[in-house]
Every structure is written in structure tokens, then in C-alpha cells.
Amino acid sequence: MHVMQKIKAVKTALKAVRRVVVAAATGSKVFVGPEIAGKRVDLCHRCPHFKPKTRQCGLCFCFVDAKSKLATESCPDHRWPLTNV
């Protein structure tokens, strides 16, 4: 991973953490159930941006297995939506 990609990955992770903290503080849903998380991961596996070696998204550089479990997160390619609303 190049330096700029690493910077983008860190920024993406920090934004996700902030959204999770806000959701938890306001009583909003933070996590999705295993069925939704599994469907999200399946969609990612079929995406051309998915990097199987690191299990990361090539667009936002998130770790798919972690991000797929968060209700506060969505796919940057609009393959799966937010579910905390």
C-alpha cells in the first residue's frame, strides 16, 4: 500500500470511529446482525474493488470484515446502504 493509500485508510477509519461514537452516544444502532453483515461481505467479494489478499476495499481501503458489521457505514460504491436509520 502506498503512503497516500495508507493516509486515506487512516482518515476513513477515523471517520468511521467518529460515526460509531456519535451513534452510540445518541442511542442509534451501531452494529448490524450477522445476516446483514454476511450479505455485505458477499457483495464485497463480488466487487471488482475488493482486495482478497488483505480483505480490503480498493476504494476506501477499509477492512471489509470489520466495516460490514457497522450500521453506521455504507459502501463507497453504493453496493450496500447504511442501516442505522
C-alpha positions in Angstrom: 0.0 0.0 0.0 1.4 3.4 -1.0 1.7 6.2 1.5 -1.3 8.1 0.2 -3.4 5.0 0.4 -2.3 4.5 4.0 -3.3 8.1 4.8 -6.7 7.6 3.2 -7.2 4.4 5.1 -6.4 6.1 8.4 -8.7 9.0 7.6 -11.5 6.6 6.6 -11.1 4.6 9.9 -11.1 7.8 12.0 -14.3 9.0 10.3 -15.9 5.6 11.0 -14.9 5.7 14.6 -16.5 9.1 15.0 -19.7 7.9 13.4 -19.8 4.9 15.7 -19.2 7.1 18.8 -22.0 9.5 17.8 -24.4 6.6 17.1 -23.6 5.0 20.5 -23.9 8.4 22.3 -27.3 9.1 20.7 -28.7 5.7 21.2 -28.7 4.9 17.5 -28.0 1.4 16.1 -24.2 0.7 15.9 -24.0 -2.9 14.7 -25.9 -5.0 12.2 -26.8 -8.6 12.7 -24.8 -11.4 11.3 -27.2 -11.9 8.4 -26.8 -8.4 7.1 -23.0 -8.4 7.7 -22.7 -11.6 5.8 -24.7 -10.2 2.8 -22.5 -7.1 2.8 -19.3 -9.3 2.8 -20.8 -11.4 -0.1 -21.4 -8.2 -2.1 -17.8 -7.1 -1.4 -16.4 -10.4 -2.6 -18.1 -9.9 -5.9 -16.9 -6.3 -6.3 -14.0 -5.5 -8.6 -12.5 -3.2 -6.0 -12.2 -6.0 -3.3 -8.7 -7.0 -2.5 -8.8 -10.6 -1.3 -5.3 -10.8 -0.1 -5.8 -8.1 2.6 -9.7 -8.3 2.6 -9.8 -4.6 2.0 -11.9 -2.3 -0.3 -9.8 -0.8 -3.1 -11.8 2.5 -2.9 -11.9 3.4 0.7 -9.2 0.9 2.0 -11.5 -0.3 4.8 -11.2 -3.8 6.2 -14.4 -5.3 4.8 -14.9 -7.8 7.6 -15.0 -5.0 10.2 -16.8 -2.4 8.3 -19.6 -4.8 7.2 -20.7 -5.2 10.8 -21.2 -1.5 11.4 -24.7 0.0 10.9 -23.1 3.5 10.6 -21.2 2.5 7.5 -22.0 2.2 3.8 -20.2 1.1 0.7 -18.4 3.9 -1.2 -19.5 2.3 -4.5 -23.2 2.2 -3.2 -23.3 -1.6 -3.2 -24.8 -1.6 0.4 -26.5 1.2 2.3 -26.5 2.5 5.9 -28.8 0.6 8.2 -28.7 2.8 11.3 -31.6 5.0 10.3 
